């Protein structure tokens, strides 16, 4: 069952009370204060510790009979180095069509040479455990056709995914983040982070967060 999305941005105070009194003979007019006299909406501040985000209250821990989740966390610490290595490419674009962080690599998809439709992916991999002296690699895929919309990474904070993973690990120790990606800008929220939270029974929730870490939606099965 999916719960309604919860916005982290808006926390409206009580602003208006309306009363309509009717009878057989008609309604009685009631005067209301002018709009400029009503208090302005207030906004929920972004918590310093993202684990304190009130939207996470929508997620309930499930009984997993003590079974481990078996999930390797995404390599969020690689995002900064991956972006730096990618931006050194001669045809690097500040507008990407995709960004995915999984347990072994950071995947950055873009239109090669800025040509719409000519999609390639730069894959930044850390050394394997059995070869710790090996340097990270950045491999470029063969071009394929793609028509995804682009989003800008000019103001993307590479520390935010790690903060989100840490917050979810703190709040839900029996679960783990399986992957993080930038959701399609046409999803309704614009370009946002989307994370899959998984426990031993499968996917527990999907969390959507702005690039600054503010959680804007939680979807629970």
C-alpha positions in Angstrom: 0.0 0.0 0.0 1.5 3.4 -1.0 1.1 6.2 1.5 0.6 9.8 0.3 3.8 11.7 -0.5 4.9 14.0 2.2 6.5 17.3 1.4 9.5 18.5 3.4 9.2 22.0 2.2 5.9 23.3 3.4 4.4 23.3 6.9 1.4 25.5 6.7 0.1 27.0 9.9 -3.6 27.6 10.6 -4.5 30.5 8.3 -8.2 30.6 7.7 -11.4 29.5 9.3 -14.5 29.6 7.2 -18.1 29.4 8.6 -21.2 29.3 6.6 -24.6 29.4 8.3 -27.6 28.6 6.2 -31.3 28.4 6.8 -34.5 28.1 4.8 -34.4 31.8 4.3 -30.9 31.9 2.9 -27.4 32.4 4.2 -26.0 34.9 6.7 -23.0 36.8 5.5 -19.9 36.6 7.6 -17.0 39.0 7.2 -13.4 37.7 6.8 -10.1 39.5 7.3 -8.4 40.8 4.2 -5.7 38.5 2.7 -2.9 40.8 3.7 -3.8 40.4 7.4 -3.5 36.6 7.3 -0.2 35.2 8.6 2.3 34.1 5.9 3.0 30.4 5.5 5.9 29.0 7.4 8.4 26.4 6.1 10.1 23.4 7.8 13.8 24.0 8.1 16.2 21.4 6.6 17.5 19.5 9.7 21.3 19.4 10.2 21.0 15.7 10.7 18.9 14.3 7.9 17.9 11.4 10.2 15.6 14.0 11.9 13.6 14.5 8.7 9.9 14.2 9.8 9.0 12.6 6.4 10.9 9.4 7.6 8.1 8.9 10.2 6.0 7.5 7.3 8.3 4.4 7.2 7.7 1.6 9.8 10.3 -1.0 10.6 9.2 -4.5 9.6 9.7 -7.8 11.4 12.5 -9.6 9.5 13.0 -12.4 12.0 16.5 -11.2 12.5 17.5 -12.0 9.0 20.2 -9.7 7.4 19.4 -7.5 4.5 22.4 -8.7 2.4 22.7 -5.4 0.7 26.0 -3.7 -0.2 25.7 0.0 0.3 26.2 2.3 -2.7 29.7 3.8 -3.1 28.6 7.3 -2.2 32.2 8.3 -1.3 33.1 7.9 -4.9 30.7 10.5 -6.2 33.0 13.5 -5.7 36.0 11.8 -7.4 33.8 10.4 -10.1 32.5 13.9 -11.0 36.0 15.4 -11.0 37.3 12.6 -13.3 34.3 13.0 -15.6 34.6 16.7 -15.9 38.2 16.3 -17.1 36.9 14.5 -20.2 37.3 16.6 -23.4 33.6 16.2 -24.2 32.2 16.4 -20.6 28.8 18.0 -20.4 27.5 19.8 -17.3 24.0 18.5 -18.3 23.6 14.8 -17.7 20.8 12.4 -18.7 21.4 10.0 -15.8 23.4 9.5 -12.6 23.3 6.2 -10.7 25.4 5.1 -7.7 25.4 1.4 -6.9 27.6 -0.8 -4.8 30.6 -0.9 -7.2 30.5 2.2 -9.5 29.2 5.6 -10.3 27.4 5.8 -13.7 27.2 9.2 -15.4 25.2 9.3 -18.6 25.3 12.2 -21.1 25.0 13.1 -24.8 28.4 12.5 -26.4 29.8 15.8 -27.8 26.5 17.5 -26.8 24.7 15.7 -29.7 21.1 15.0 -28.6 20.3 11.3 -28.8 23.9 10.1 -28.9 24.0 8.7 -25.3 27.1 7.3 -23.6 27.9 6.4 -20.0 31.1 7.1 -18.0 31.5 4.4 -15.4 33.8 5.3 -12.5 34.9 2.1 -10.6 36.9 1.7 -7.4 39.6 -1.0 -7.3 38.4 -4.5 -6.4 39.3 -5.8 -2.9 41.8 -8.3 -4.3 43.7 -5.5 -6.0 43.9 -2.6 -3.5 46.9 -1.0 -5.3 45.0 -0.5 -8.5 43.8 3.0 -9.4 40.1 3.8 -9.9 39.1 3.6 -13.6 36.8 5.7 -15.7 35.4 3.7 -18.7 33.2 5.1 -21.5 30.5 3.0 -23.0 29.8 2.7 -26.7 27.2 5.3 -27.9 23.6 4.2 -28.1 20.4 6.2 -28.9 18.7 7.8 -26.0 16.1 10.5 -25.6 16.0 11.2 -21.8 15.8 14.8 -20.7 18.9 16.4 -19.1 19.6 17.9 -15.7 22.4 20.2 -14.6 25.1 19.1 -12.1 26.6 22.6 -11.7 25.2 23.0 -8.2 25.1 19.3 -7.2 26.6 18.6 -3.7 28.4 15.3 -3.9 28.2 14.9 0.0 24.4 14.7 0.1 24.0 11.1 -1.0 26.4 9.9 1.8 24.4 12.0 4.3 21.1 10.5 3.1 22.5 6.9 3.4 23.9 7.7 6.9 20.5 9.1 7.9 18.6 6.1 6.7 21.1 3.7 8.3 20.6 5.5 11.6 16.8 5.5 11.5 16.4 1.9 10.0 19.4 -0.2 11.1 17.7 -3.4 9.8 17.6 -2.0 6.3 20.1 -0.6 3.8 20.1 1.6 0.7 20.4 -0.5 -2.4 21.0 2.2 -5.0 20.8 6.0 -5.5 19.9 7.7 -8.7 18.8 11.1 -10.1 15.2 10.6 -11.0 13.9 11.7 -14.4 13.3 15.5 -14.3 9.9 14.8 -15.8 8.8 12.8 -12.7 7.0 15.7 -11.2 9.6 16.8 -8.7 12.3 17.9 -11.2 15.8 16.6 -10.9 15.9 14.8 -7.5 17.7 12.0 -5.7 15.8 8.7 -5.4 16.9 6.0 -3.1 15.7 2.4 -2.6 15.6 1.2 1.0 15.6 -2.6 1.3 15.4 -5.1 4.2 15.4 -8.9 4.3 11.8 -8.9 3.0 12.6 -6.8 0.0 12.0 -3.2 -0.8 10.8 -1.3 2.3 10.4 2.2 0.8 11.6 4.6 -1.9 12.7 8.0 -0.8 12.9 11.2 -2.9 15.1 14.1 -1.9 16.1 17.4 -3.3 19.8 18.0 -4.2 20.2 19.7 -0.8 19.0 16.6 1.0 15.5 17.8 1.8 13.2 14.8 1.6 10.2 15.6 -0.5 8.4 12.2 -0.8 8.3 8.8 0.8 6.7 5.8 -1.0 6.0 2.7 1.1 4.7 -0.6 -0.1 
